[in-house]
Amino acid sequence: MLWTRWLVLLLCWWGSASGHYQQPKQGDSRADPHRQRSAPPVEPLDFGFVPAAVYDTHAYYEPGAMGILFHMVHAFLFVVQPNSFPKDLIVKVIQQNMGGIKLEEWRKPDNVVLLLEGFYYELGFLVCATIGLLFVVLVPVLGMCFCVCRCCENCGGEMHQRQRKNTDCRRGFFTATLIVTTILIILGVVVAHAANHNMSSHIKSTRRFINTNIRDLKTFANNTPAQIEYMTAQYTTAKNKVLSELDNIGPLLGGRIHSQLEKEVVPSLDTALRMAGAMRETKEALENVSSSLQVLQEGTDRLKDSLSTERASLSNTLSDPACTNGAVSPSCNAIRSTLFQLGINADFSKLPGVDYALENVHTVLKTDLSNIIQRGYSSFNDTPRLVKEQTKNIVAGVKGMLDKIGSEINNFAKMFPVEASLANFTIFLSQGQKNIESYYAQIDQIDFYRWIGCVAVLCMVVLILSFNLLGLLCGTCGYDKQATPTTRGCLSNTGGNLLMAGVGFSFVFAWVLMAIVTTLFVVGGNVEKILCEPLANRQLFQIIDTPFLVHPAKKNFLPGMLFQNPNIDLTLGSMYRECYDNNGLYHALQLETMFNINSFLNRTVYNKDLAKVFESVQVDLQDITLLEHTGRDNLINFANAGIGIIDYEAYLAEVNKGVTLVDLLTFSTDLEGQADQLPRGALENALKGHASSIRQIHRELVVPMEQAMKYVRARSTMSQSIKQLQKTSSDLPVKVTNILSAIDAAEYLISNNASHVVNQETKNYAQSLVGYFKQYTDWVHNSLTAEVAQCKPISNIVDSMEIVACSFIADSVNTFWFGLGLCSIVLLPSIIISIKLAKYYRRMDTEDVFEDSSPYSDTLIQFPRASAPPICSDC
């Protein structure tokens, strides 16, 4: 059976891939580049489904109505043999008699104990068999004795019947009892005939089991090469995915390196970019302050001149001699004391200009720092391209290795002539089927002879039944109550003779029937209890799977027979369970324990050179420049542009002040009030004129400065710009220094410590590639376990054999002897009752008569006497 070894070896090679590779455990990643980082999750691959084999055999049997009879027989056998299956006893017997059974060996105490245990287990069968043998021996002896006794006119042989008062009651009782026994015999015949017919019909249907099982084995043989080829071809799925990953090594590996380094690089560049934006905002703020200051200075200058002129004019008015009058003098003095209030409050002309800082900032902005920083971004984002260019040779080498692995797998698969071996196996099955079919005619002929024999046996019982039934019919119909025993009619006499004929045939056939029943009972009952029941509950497998059963040096029977290695932990029960669940033959036979092909897998699917190739990956990132020297100088110049020496508090103080020292409207109202207190005259009119002038100044100069958009916007813009400049200039040199330090640290990381990140990410990348092969080998293992070479036909063969041997044959045989035994046992009371009842139907030679023997007419005494029967002309 060379093909079986090739098949086993190839299936084992595919399955061993499942347990070789252990995927690394995933862990938490941190920003620290020196910290161990887990590999990213591997994308699941779709390998499809292995072409499934569809098996035709349905190893299930439903007996239908016959199941009731089968259960009755099983219940009877349980009563006869209630002991559990003697597994330990059988194992001991086999182990102690491995060298053959020798008569002198049974004298040993251990064997005597085993023999006694066997007798105890078979006690029920022995008792029943003894009863059957006694029946077989005693019935013909009793029959002969009965015949001799009848010939001597004893044992009911005397043709004389005594008259009794309960004659009719006794005859009715014997008739009813004989009817009951006849019915029981009929039931036994029906049961036996049904079992006989059931066996014949199902033996013919056994061909269906044979054909479907052989067809399933052919399906198994034809589908297995295609399934193995499909699994081999699916290596291309994993390979193509790995090739795709290699073609995209730049975005994948370079992207992973980039994502690890950007945690340090991007924040520093972002800070520098924000500082470039702050430069532009500073320039705009300085320009706003400069323009707003000019607008506000122009307005306050005009207001200042107007108020100075009006204050001087009002002072001259108060210098009038009229103010020296005693009554007017207090009012003039009061007005004179408020003249200082006619002035501006916010004097923007005192504020220093920002032209120096603005000029410096303009000089700084001549260099486009944002563009310099963007070049730093571009240089850093170019990492995937650098990785792709620097790993071209490595990727090409890995692709070559993958092609070599695929070639080795295909070559290894082609080393085994699986298709040729399975083709030979298919031819063997076809030839075996033809050989089996050639016996169909002989089997049918043997079954026909068996059926005829069983029918002949049943015909014995039917013959006895015929005599009993005809006897009952004739006797009952011909019986006349008015007739005396000597004057009974011919029909009644015929019924009695038929009953006696049935008795005679019962003595002739009963012991033969019981001999058949006893033989079939002992054989069929033990087959059911020792073979069928333990096969149904799989206890029989436990016996076969007992360690060291067949040889003290051979642990397991099945692997020793299949693989010449009895130490493999493979049992018949486990193999049957796996095949019953329709799992793969590789898993059912535990083929992974037979061949060690890890060395081949290390050289192919799990090639260590693949890991070594990626360990040699070196990515040089020295060319990455985050910030050029021009950009560094630009940041330093901005820090020294002079925006930090501006007096922001003075600006904010002036912006927050009012336009004038006092409300001019209130001042003019008070001035008019003071003028009203003066006597009418030129002084009063002059003061009121000044009040009117002050109102005009307020209306023409103050109100526009407070409400006109030009001045309001200038004040607001100045306030906001000053606050922004104040915020920007706060610790500006320190901020610039921190930015430069962060960029220096990022560049140092790229230049000096990036190798660790490259190595770690390269390792994770290689693990992700190997993960695709891990998926492939896991899929192969799962497919071998459940889908490839599904061994359901093996369990179907066992189940079919159980159905044929136990359900079709053993149950039918047991039901046959059960019905026939019922007939045989009931024949005994039938014999007795038939003898008793025949006395009431047969015509007697003599009968009891009554005479008047008293001399006195008034006293009658009846004496019975025998009398010969009259001559009957019609009989």
C-alpha positions in Angstrom: 0.0 0.0 0.0 2.6 2.5 -1.1 0.0 5.1 -2.0 -1.1 5.4 1.6 2.3 6.2 2.8 2.7 9.0 0.2 -0.7 10.4 1.1 0.1 10.4 4.8 3.5 12.0 4.3 2.1 14.8 2.2 -0.8 15.5 4.5 1.6 15.5 7.4 3.9 18.0 5.7 1.1 20.5 5.2 -0.2 20.2 8.7 3.1 20.7 10.4 3.2 24.3 9.4 0.5 25.0 11.9 2.5 24.7 15.0 5.9 26.1 14.0 5.6 29.8 14.1 4.5 31.7 17.2 3.5 35.3 16.5 5.1 37.8 18.8 2.9 39.3 21.5 1.7 42.8 21.0 2.5 45.5 23.6 2.0 49.2 24.2 4.0 51.7 22.2 5.2 55.0 23.6 6.7 58.2 22.2 10.1 57.1 23.4 11.9 55.7 20.4 14.0 53.4 22.5 10.9 51.7 23.9 9.8 48.3 22.5 6.9 48.9 20.1 4.4 46.3 19.1 3.9 45.3 15.4 0.8 46.8 13.7 -2.1 44.4 13.2 -1.8 42.2 10.1 -4.5 42.5 7.5 -6.5 39.3 7.3 -6.2 37.3 4.1 -9.0 35.5 2.3 -7.9 32.0 1.2 -11.4 30.9 0.2 -12.7 27.5 0.9 -11.2 24.1 0.2 -13.3 22.2 -2.4 -15.6 20.2 -0.2 -16.4 16.5 -0.8 -20.1 15.5 -0.7 -20.6 12.0 0.6 -23.7 10.0 -0.2 -23.8 7.5 2.6 -26.3 8.1 5.4 -25.5 5.5 8.0 -28.8 5.6 9.8 -31.4 3.0 10.2 -35.0 3.4 11.4 -36.6 -0.1 11.8 -40.2 1.3 11.9 -42.7 -1.0 13.4 -40.1 -3.8 13.8 -38.4 -1.5 16.3 -41.1 -2.5 18.8 -40.2 -6.1 18.5 -36.5 -5.3 18.6 -37.0 -3.4 21.9 -39.0 -6.4 23.3 -36.1 -8.7 22.5 -33.6 -6.4 23.9 -35.6 -6.1 27.1 -35.8 -9.9 27.4 -32.1 -10.2 26.9 -31.5 -7.6 29.6 -33.6 -9.7 31.9 -31.6 -12.7 31.0 -28.3 -10.9 31.1 -28.4 -7.7 33.2 -24.7 -7.6 33.8 -22.6 -4.8 32.3 -20.2 -5.4 29.5 -17.2 -7.4 30.8 -14.6 -5.1 29.4 -12.0 -5.9 32.1 -12.7 -9.6 31.8 -12.2 -9.7 28.1 -9.0 -7.6 28.4 -7.6 -10.0 31.0 -8.5 -13.0 28.9 -6.8 -11.6 25.8 -3.7 -10.5 27.7 -3.2 -13.7 29.6 -3.6 -15.9 26.5 -1.6 -14.0 23.9 0.4 -17.0 23.0 -2.7 -19.1 22.3 -5.1 -21.0 24.5 -3.6 -24.1 26.0 -5.7 -26.5 28.1 -3.1 -26.8 30.9 -3.0 -23.0 31.2 -6.6 -23.0 32.4 -5.6 -24.8 35.5 -3.8 -21.8 36.8 -5.6 -19.8 39.5 -5.8 -16.7 37.5 -7.4 -18.4 34.6 -9.8 -20.3 36.9 -10.9 -17.0 38.3 -11.4 -15.6 34.8 -13.4 -18.7 33.9 -15.6 -18.3 36.9 -16.2 -14.7 36.0 -17.1 -15.7 32.5 -19.5 -18.3 33.9 -21.1 -15.7 36.1 -21.5 -13.3 33.2 -23.0 -16.0 31.1 -25.2 -17.3 34.0 -28.4 -16.1 32.5 -27.6 -17.7 29.1 -26.4 -20.9 30.7 -29.7 -21.3 32.7 -31.8 -20.6 29.7 -29.7 -22.9 27.5 -30.0 -25.7 30.2 -33.7 -25.3 30.3 -33.8 -25.5 26.5 -31.6 -28.6 26.5 -33.8 -30.2 29.1 -36.8 -29.4 26.9 -35.0 -30.9 23.9 -34.2 -34.1 25.8 -37.3 -34.5 27.8 -40.0 -33.7 25.3 -39.3 -36.6 22.9 -38.9 -39.0 25.9 -42.2 -37.8 27.4 -43.8 -38.1 24.0 -42.7 -41.7 23.7 -43.8 -42.5 27.2 -47.1 -40.8 26.5 -47.7 -42.9 23.4 -46.9 -46.1 25.3 -49.2 -45.0 28.1 -52.0 -44.2 25.7 -51.6 -47.6 24.0 -52.1 -49.2 27.4 -55.4 -47.3 27.7 -53.9 -45.1 30.3 -53.1 -41.4 30.3 -56.5 -40.7 28.7 -56.2 -43.5 26.3 -59.3 -45.3 27.6 -62.2 -44.6 25.3 -64.5 -43.9 28.3 -65.6 -40.6 29.8 -67.2 -40.3 33.1 -70.2 -38.1 33.5 -69.8 -35.1 35.9 -72.0 -32.2 36.7 -69.4 -29.6 35.6 -68.7 -31.2 32.3 -69.8 -28.2 30.2 -67.8 -25.8 32.4 -64.6 -27.8 32.1 -65.1 -28.2 28.3 -65.6 -24.4 28.0 -62.5 -23.7 30.1 -60.3 -26.0 28.1 -61.6 -24.6 24.8 -60.9 -21.0 25.9 -57.5 -21.9 27.2 -56.6 -23.7 23.9 -57.8 -20.6 22.0 -55.5 -18.4 24.0 -52.5 -20.7 23.5 -53.3 -20.9 19.8 -53.4 -17.1 19.6 -50.1 -16.9 21.4 -48.6 -19.5 19.0 -50.0 -17.5 16.0 -48.4 -14.3 17.4 -45.1 -16.2 17.8 -45.4 -17.3 14.1 -46.2 -13.8 13.0 -43.2 -12.4 14.9 -40.8 -15.0 13.6 -42.1 -14.6 10.0 -41.8 -10.8 10.2 -38.2 -11.2 11.4 -37.5 -13.6 8.7 -38.9 -11.3 6.0 -37.2 -8.3 7.6 -33.8 -10.0 7.3 -34.3 -10.9 3.6 -35.5 -7.5 2.6 -32.7 -5.6 4.4 -30.0 -8.0 3.2 -31.0 -6.9 -0.3 -30.7 -3.2 0.7 -27.2 -3.9 2.0 -26.1 -3.4 -1.6 -27.0 0.3 -1.2 -24.7 0.6 1.7 -21.9 -1.1 -0.2 -22.3 1.0 -3.2 -22.6 4.3 -1.4 -19.6 3.5 0.9 -17.4 2.6 -2.1 -18.6 5.7 -3.9 -17.7 7.8 -0.9 -14.2 6.3 -0.8 -13.8 7.1 -4.5 -15.0 10.6 -3.8 -12.4 10.8 -1.0 -9.7 9.6 -3.3 -10.6 11.9 -6.2 -11.1 15.1 -4.1 -8.0 14.8 -1.9 -5.5 15.7 -4.7 -7.6 18.7 -5.7 -7.8 19.8 -2.1 -4.0 19.5 -1.6 -3.4 21.3 -4.9 -5.8 24.1 -3.8 -3.9 24.5 -0.5 -0.6 24.6 -2.4 -1.9 27.2 -4.7 -3.1 29.4 -1.9 0.6 30.1 -1.0 0.4 32.5 -3.9 -2.2 34.6 -2.0 0.1 35.1 0.9 3.1 35.6 -1.4 1.3 38.2 -3.5 0.3 40.1 -0.4 3.9 40.1 0.8 5.1 41.3 -2.6 2.5 44.1 -2.5 3.9 45.1 0.9 7.5 45.0 -0.5 6.5 47.2 -3.4 5.1 49.7 -1.0 8.0 49.5 1.5 8.5 53.2 1.2 5.1 54.3 2.5 4.9 51.3 4.9 8.3 51.0 6.5 9.3 54.6 5.8 5.9 55.8 7.0 6.3 53.9 10.3 9.8 55.4 10.8 8.4 58.8 9.9 5.5 58.4 12.4 7.9 57.5 15.2 10.3 60.4 14.5 7.5 63.0 13.9 6.6 62.9 17.6 9.8 64.9 18.2 10.4 66.6 14.8 7.0 68.0 13.9 6.3 69.8 17.2 9.6 71.7 16.9 8.9 72.7 13.3 5.4 73.7 14.2 6.7 76.0 16.9 9.1 77.6 14.5 6.3 78.0 11.9 4.2 79.7 14.5 7.0 82.0 15.3 7.3 82.9 11.6 3.6 83.8 11.7 4.3 85.8 14.8 6.9 87.8 12.8 4.3 88.8 10.3 1.8 89.7 12.9 4.4 91.8 14.7 5.1 93.7 11.6 1.4 94.4 11.1 1.1 95.4 14.7 4.0 97.8 14.5 2.6 99.3 11.4 -0.8 99.7 13.0 0.8 101.4 16.1 2.8 103.8 13.9 -0.2 104.8 11.7 -2.6 105.1 14.7 -0.1 107.2 16.6 0.2 109.6 13.7 -3.6 110.0 13.5 -4.0 110.5 17.2 -1.1 113.0 17.4 -2.6 115.1 14.7 -6.0 115.3 16.4 -4.6 116.1 19.8 -2.3 118.8 18.4 -5.2 120.7 17.0 -7.2 120.3 20.2 -4.3 121.4 22.2 -3.8 124.5 20.2 -7.5 125.4 20.3 -7.7 124.9 24.1 -4.5 126.9 24.6 -5.8 129.8 22.6 -9.1 129.8 24.4 -7.4 129.6 27.8 -5.2 132.6 27.0 -8.2 134.6 25.7 -10.2 133.7 28.8 -7.3 134.7 31.0 -7.1 138.1 29.3 -10.8 138.6 29.8 -10.4 137.8 33.5 -7.7 140.4 33.6 -10.2 143.1 32.9 -10.4 145.8 35.7 -14.0 145.0 36.1 -12.9 141.8 37.8 -11.3 143.8 40.6 -14.7 145.0 41.8 -15.4 143.6 45.2 -18.6 141.9 44.3 -17.3 140.5 41.0 -13.8 139.5 42.2 -14.8 136.2 43.9 -16.5 135.0 40.7 -13.5 136.0 38.6 -11.1 134.3 41.0 -13.2 131.1 40.9 -13.1 131.1 37.1 -9.4 131.8 37.1 -8.7 128.9 39.3 -10.3 126.5 36.8 -8.4 127.7 33.8 -5.8 124.9 34.1 -8.6 122.4 33.3 -8.8 123.7 29.7 -6.1 121.2 28.4 -5.7 117.8 26.8 -5.6 114.7 29.0 -4.1 112.1 26.4 -1.0 113.6 25.0 0.2 111.2 22.2 3.0 113.5 21.2 5.0 112.4 24.2 4.9 108.7 23.1 8.2 107.4 21.5 7.9 106.1 18.0 8.2 102.5 16.9 10.0 103.1 13.6 13.3 101.5 14.8 11.6 98.2 15.7 9.5 98.4 12.6 12.5 98.8 10.4 14.3 95.9 12.1 11.3 93.7 11.6 11.1 94.7 7.9 14.7 93.6 7.6 14.0 90.3 9.3 11.0 89.6 7.1 13.1 90.0 3.9 14.0 86.3 4.6 11.1 84.0 4.1 11.3 81.9 7.2 8.0 80.0 6.4 9.5 78.8 3.2 12.7 77.7 5.0 10.6 75.7 7.5 8.4 74.2 4.8 11.6 72.9 3.2 12.4 71.3 6.6 9.0 69.7 6.5 9.6 68.5 3.0 13.0 67.1 3.9 11.5 65.2 6.8 8.5 64.0 4.8 10.9 62.6 2.2 11.7 59.7 4.6 9.6 57.1 2.7 11.4 57.9 -0.5 14.8 57.6 1.2 13.7 54.2 2.7 12.5 52.9 -0.7 15.7 54.0 -2.5 18.0 52.6 0.1 16.2 49.2 0.3 16.0 48.5 -3.4 18.5 45.7 -3.3 17.1 44.2 -0.1 13.6 44.1 -1.6 14.8 42.5 -4.8 16.6 39.8 -2.7 13.5 39.1 -0.6 11.4 38.7 -3.8 13.8 36.2 -5.1 13.6 34.3 -1.8 9.8 34.2 -2.0 10.0 32.8 -5.5 12.4 30.2 -4.3 10.1 29.3 -1.4 7.2 28.8 -3.8 9.3 26.6 -6.1 10.4 24.5 -3.2 6.9 24.0 -2.0 5.7 23.0 -5.5 8.7 20.7 -5.9 8.1 19.1 -2.5 4.5 18.5 -3.4 5.4 16.9 -6.7 7.8 14.5 -5.0 4.9 12.4 -3.8 2.8 10.6 -6.5 -0.4 11.3 -4.7 -2.6 11.4 -7.8 -1.1 8.2 -9.1 -1.4 6.5 -5.8 -5.0 7.6 -5.3 -5.8 6.6 -8.9 -4.5 3.1 -8.0 -6.6 3.2 -4.9 -9.7 4.1 -7.0 -8.9 1.1 -9.3 -8.6 -1.1 -6.2 -12.0 0.1 -5.0 -13.6 -0.5 -8.4 -12.1 -4.0 -8.6 -13.1 -4.7 -5.0 -16.7 -3.6 -5.8 -16.8 -5.9 -8.8 -15.6 -8.8 -6.6 -18.2 -8.0 -4.0 -20.9 -7.8 -6.7 -19.9 -11.1 -8.0 -21.0 -12.7 -4.7 -24.4 -11.0 -4.8 -26.0 -14.0 -6.6 -24.5 -16.5 -4.1 -25.6 -14.2 -1.2 -29.1 -14.1 -2.6 -29.2 -17.8 -3.0 -27.9 -18.5 0.5 -30.4 -16.0 1.8 -33.2 -17.7 -0.2 -32.2 -21.1 1.3 -32.2 -19.5 4.7 -35.6 -18.0 4.1 -36.9 -21.4 3.0 -35.5 -23.1 6.0 -37.1 -20.6 8.4 -40.4 -20.9 6.5 -40.1 -24.7 6.8 -39.5 -24.4 10.5 -42.5 -22.1 10.8 -44.5 -24.5 8.7 -44.1 -27.1 11.5 -45.7 -24.8 13.9 -48.4 -23.8 11.3 -49.1 -27.6 10.8 -49.7 -27.9 14.6 -51.8 -24.7 14.5 -53.8 -26.1 11.6 -54.7 -29.2 13.6 -55.6 -27.2 16.7 -57.7 -24.7 14.8 -59.5 -27.4 12.8 -60.0 -29.4 15.9 -61.5 -26.5 17.7 -63.7 -25.6 14.7 -64.9 -29.1 14.1 -65.3 -30.0 17.8 -67.1 -26.8 18.6 -69.4 -26.9 15.6 -70.2 -30.6 15.9 -70.7 -30.8 19.6 -74.2 -31.7 20.7 -75.2 -31.4 24.4 -78.0 -33.9 24.0 -75.6 -36.6 22.6 -74.0 -39.0 25.0 -70.2 -39.7 24.8 -70.9 -42.8 22.8 -73.4 -41.2 20.4 -71.4 -38.1 19.5 -71.4 -37.1 15.9 -68.7 -37.6 13.3 -67.9 -33.8 13.1 -67.3 -33.7 16.8 -65.3 -36.9 16.7 -63.2 -35.5 13.9 -62.4 -32.4 15.9 -61.1 -34.5 18.8 -59.0 -36.6 16.4 -57.5 -33.5 14.9 -56.6 -32.2 18.3 -54.9 -35.5 19.1 -53.1 -35.3 15.8 -51.9 -31.8 16.8 -50.6 -33.3 20.0 -48.8 -35.9 18.2 -47.1 -33.4 15.8 -46.3 -31.2 18.8 -44.3 -34.1 20.4 -42.6 -34.6 17.1 -41.7 -31.0 16.3 -41.5 -29.3 19.7 -38.0 -30.5 20.6 -36.7 -29.7 17.1 -38.1 -26.2 17.5 -36.6 -25.8 20.9 -33.2 -27.0 19.7 -33.3 -24.3 17.0 -34.4 -21.7 19.5 -31.7 -22.6 22.0 -29.0 -22.5 19.4 -30.1 -19.2 18.0 -30.6 -17.8 21.4 -27.1 -18.6 22.7 -25.5 -17.4 19.5 -27.7 -14.4 18.8 -28.0 -13.3 22.4 -24.3 -13.3 23.0 -23.7 -11.5 19.7 -26.1 -8.8 20.8 -24.7 -8.5 24.4 -21.0 -8.9 23.5 -20.7 -7.3 20.1 -23.7 -5.1 19.2 -24.3 -3.3 22.4 -20.7 -2.5 23.1 -20.3 -1.4 19.5 -23.3 0.9 19.8 -21.9 2.6 23.0 -18.3 2.3 21.7 -17.2 0.2 24.6 -15.8 -2.2 22.1 -13.3 0.5 21.0 -12.2 0.8 24.5 -11.1 -2.9 24.5 -9.2 -2.5 21.3 -7.7 0.7 22.5 -6.5 -0.8 25.8 -2.7 -0.2 26.1 -0.5 -3.2 25.7 -3.5 -5.4 24.7 -1.9 -7.4 21.9 1.7 -7.3 23.1 3.5 -6.3 26.3 5.9 -4.1 24.3 3.3 -2.5 22.0 1.3 0.3 23.7 -1.4 1.1 21.1 -2.8 -1.4 18.6 -4.0 1.0 15.8 -0.8 3.0 15.2 1.3 -0.1 15.5 -0.8 -1.7 12.7 -0.9 1.4 10.5 2.5 3.0 11.1 4.5 0.3 12.9 4.9 2.8 15.8 2.7 1.7 18.7 3.8 4.5 20.9 1.8 7.1 19.0 -1.2 8.2 21.2 -3.8 7.2 18.6 -6.8 5.1 19.5 -9.6 3.6 17.4 -12.2 5.5 19.5 -10.6 8.9 18.9 -10.2 8.2 15.2 -13.8 7.1 14.9 -15.0 10.3 16.8 -13.0 12.5 14.5 -14.2 10.8 11.4 -17.8 10.8 12.7 -17.5 14.6 13.0 -16.2 14.6 9.4 -12.8 16.0 10.3 -9.7 15.6 8.2 -7.8 12.4 8.0 -4.6 14.3 9.1 -6.2 15.2 12.4 -8.0 11.9 12.9 -4.8 9.8 12.5 -2.6 12.4 14.3 -0.2 12.4 11.4 1.8 15.3 13.0 3.4 12.8 15.3 4.8 10.7 12.4 7.2 13.0 10.5 9.4 15.9 11.6 9.5 18.4 8.8 10.3 21.5 10.8 13.7 21.7 9.1 12.0 21.9 5.7 9.6 24.6 7.0 12.6 26.6 8.4 14.2 26.5 5.0 11.0 27.5 3.2 8.0 29.2 4.7 9.9 30.3 7.9 13.2 31.0 6.3 15.7 32.4 8.9 17.5 34.2 6.1 14.5 36.3 5.5 14.8 37.8 9.0 18.5 38.2 8.6 18.0 40.2 5.4 15.8 42.7 7.2 18.2 42.8 10.1 20.7 44.2 7.7 18.5 47.1 6.7 20.3 50.5 7.1 18.5 53.7 6.4 20.7 56.9 6.4 18.7 60.0 7.4 21.7 62.3 7.6 20.6 64.3 4.6 17.4 65.5 6.4 17.8 69.2 7.4 15.0 70.6 9.5 16.1 74.3 9.7 18.8 76.0 7.6 21.4 78.4 9.0 19.5 81.3 7.4 16.4 80.4 9.3 18.3 80.2 12.5 19.8 83.7 12.0 16.4 85.0 11.1 15.0 83.8 14.4 17.9 85.4 16.3 17.5 88.7 14.5 13.8 88.8 15.2 14.6 88.3 18.9 16.9 91.3 18.7 14.7 93.5 16.6 13.9 95.8 19.5 10.3 95.2 20.1 11.1 94.3 23.7 12.3 97.8 24.6 9.1 99.6 23.6 7.3 101.3 26.6 4.0 99.5 26.3 2.7 100.8 29.6 3.0 104.4 28.4 1.1 103.6 25.3 -1.6 101.8 27.2 -1.8 104.6 29.8 -2.3 107.3 27.1 -4.8 105.2 25.1 -6.9 104.6 28.2 -7.0 108.4 29.1 -9.8 110.8 28.2 -9.4 113.4 25.4 -9.5 116.4 27.8 -8.9 117.0 31.5 -12.5 118.0 32.1 -15.8 117.7 30.3 -15.9 120.9 28.1 -19.7 121.0 28.1 -19.8 121.0 31.9 -17.0 123.5 32.0 -18.9 125.8 29.7 -22.1 125.4 31.6 -20.4 126.3 34.8 -18.8 129.3 33.1 -22.1 130.6 32.0 -23.5 130.1 35.5 -20.6 132.2 36.9 -21.3 134.8 34.2 -25.0 135.0 35.2 -23.9 135.9 38.7 -22.0 139.0 37.4 -23.7 142.3 36.8 -24.8 142.9 33.3 -22.2 144.3 31.1 -19.2 143.6 28.9 -17.6 141.1 31.3 -20.7 139.0 31.4 -21.1 139.0 27.7 -17.4 138.2 27.2 -17.6 135.2 29.6 -20.6 133.9 27.8 -18.8 134.3 24.5 -15.9 132.2 25.9 -18.4 129.5 27.1 -19.8 129.5 23.6 -16.3 129.1 22.1 -15.6 126.2 24.5 -18.8 124.5 23.3 -17.7 125.0 19.7 -14.3 123.4 20.5 -16.0 120.5 22.0 -18.4 120.1 19.1 -15.7 120.5 16.4 -12.7 118.8 17.9 -13.5 116.7 21.0 -16.7 115.0 19.7 -15.0 113.9 16.4 -12.1 112.5 18.3 -14.5 110.5 20.6 -17.0 109.4 17.9 -15.4 109.7 14.5 -14.4 106.2 13.1 -11.0 107.4 12.2 -10.0 108.2 15.7 -12.0 105.5 17.4 -10.4 102.9 15.1 -7.0 104.4 15.7 -7.3 104.1 19.4 -8.7 100.6 19.3 -6.1 99.4 16.8 -3.4 100.9 18.9 -4.7 99.3 22.0 -4.9 95.9 20.4 -1.6 96.2 18.6 0.2 97.3 21.8 -1.2 94.3 23.7 -0.2 92.0 20.9 3.3 93.4 20.8 3.5 93.2 24.5 2.5 89.5 24.4 4.9 88.7 21.6 7.8 90.5 23.1 7.4 88.8 26.4 10.4 86.5 26.9 11.0 86.6 23.1 14.7 85.6 23.3 13.8 82.7 25.6 11.2 81.5 23.2 13.5 81.7 20.2 16.2 79.9 22.2 13.7 77.1 23.1 12.7 76.7 19.4 16.2 76.4 18.3 17.0 73.9 21.1 14.0 71.8 20.1 15.0 71.8 16.4 18.6 70.9 17.4 17.3 68.0 19.6 15.1 66.7 16.7 18.1 66.9 14.3 20.2 65.1 16.8 17.6 62.4 17.1 17.5 61.9 13.3 21.2 62.0 13.0 22.3 59.8 15.9 19.3 57.9 17.3 17.2 57.1 14.3 19.0 53.8 13.8 17.1 52.3 16.8 13.8 53.4 15.4 14.8 52.0 11.9 15.7 48.7 13.4 12.6 48.5 15.6 10.2 49.4 12.7 12.1 47.1 10.3 11.6 44.3 12.8 7.9 45.1 13.1 7.6 45.3 9.3 9.3 41.9 8.9 6.9 40.5 11.5 3.9 41.8 9.6 5.2 40.0 6.5 5.7 36.8 8.4 2.2 37.3 9.8 0.8 36.7 6.4 2.6 33.3 6.2 1.3 32.6 9.7 -2.2 33.2 8.5 -1.5 30.8 5.6 -0.2 28.1 7.8 -3.0 28.5 10.3 -5.5 28.2 7.4 -3.7 25.1 6.2 -3.9 23.6 9.7 -7.6 24.4 10.1 -8.3 23.1 6.6 -6.4 19.9 7.3 -8.3 19.5 10.5 -11.8 20.0 9.2 -11.9 20.2 5.4 -9.1 18.3 3.7 -9.5 14.5 3.2 -12.6 14.4 5.4 -12.7 10.8 6.7 -16.5 10.5 7.2 -16.4 7.5 4.9 -14.4 5.6 7.5 -17.0 6.1 10.3 -19.7 5.4 7.7 -18.2 2.1 7.0 -18.1 1.2 10.7 -21.7 2.4 11.2 -22.8 0.6 8.1 -21.2 -2.6 9.3 -23.0 -2.1 12.6 -26.3 -1.6 10.9 -25.9 -4.6 8.7 -24.5 -7.0 11.3 -26.6 -5.8 14.3 -29.8 -4.1 13.0 -30.3 -6.2 9.9 -29.0 -9.6 10.9 -28.6 -9.9 14.7 -31.9 -8.2 15.6 -33.8 -10.2 13.0 -32.2 -13.5 14.2 -33.0 -12.6 17.8 -36.5 -11.6 17.0 -36.9 -14.9 15.0 -35.9 -17.1 17.9 -37.9 -14.9 20.3 -41.1 -15.6 18.2 -40.2 -19.3 17.6 -39.4 -19.8 21.3 -42.8 -18.4 22.3 -44.4 -21.0 20.0 -42.2 -23.8 21.5 -43.0 -22.9 25.1 -46.7 -22.5 24.5 -46.8 -25.9 22.8 -46.5 -27.6 26.2 -49.7 -26.2 27.7 -51.3 -26.6 24.2 -50.5 -30.4 24.3 -52.1 -30.8 27.7 -55.1 -28.8 26.9 -55.6 -30.5 23.6 -55.5 -33.9 25.3 -58.0 -32.8 27.9 -60.3 -31.1 25.3 -60.2 -34.0 22.8 -62.0 -36.2 25.5 -65.0 -34.0 25.1 -65.1 -34.2 21.3 -64.2 -37.8 20.5 -66.8 -40.6 20.5 -66.2 -42.9 23.4 -66.5 -46.7 23.3 -68.3 -46.9 26.7 -70.3 -44.5 28.7 -72.0 -44.2 32.1 -75.7 -45.2 32.2 -78.3 -45.1 35.1 -80.6 -48.0 36.2 -83.6 -48.4 38.7 -82.4 -51.1 41.2 -84.9 -50.5 44.1 -87.9 -52.9 44.7 -89.9 -50.0 45.8 -91.3 -47.7 43.3 -91.1 -44.6 45.5 -87.3 -45.0 46.1 -84.9 -44.7 43.0 -81.2 -45.3 43.3 -79.1 -44.7 40.1 -76.0 -46.8 39.3 -73.8 -46.0 36.4 -72.7 -48.8 34.1 -70.8 -49.1 31.0 -72.6 -49.5 27.8 -71.4 -50.1 24.2 -72.2 -47.4 21.7 -74.9 -48.0 19.2 -74.1 -48.8 15.6 -74.0 -45.7 13.5 -74.9 -46.2 9.9 -73.5 -42.9 8.7 -70.1 -43.2 10.4 
